[in-house]
Amino acid sequence: MAYVISDSCISCGACAAGCPVEAISEGETQYQINPDVCIECGACADVCPVGAPAQE
């Protein structure tokens, strides 16, 4: 399953910068992951300082 970003997101952008397939974009209130592009590699979770990205 693709990763999703929880409400604990602080909109720092670390996850977007760490995503190798550019599946993460800035939404209105926080970053979001496009599940059709996500390759489930976990790079976003590895770089997030608050652990917001997680698998569904």
C-alpha positions, 0 to 999 in steps of 0.5 A: 500500500502507498504511504500517506501523510498524517495530520502530524505533518509540519510542512517542512518539505523534507519528505518531498525532497527525499522522494525519488519519484516526486510523488509528494506535493504541497497541499493546502494544509500539509504535504500529500502523497500521490498513491498512483506515483508512490513506489512504497520505498519509505524514503519519505518516512526515513527523512521526516522529523515527525514521522508523518508518512506511514503505510496505510 
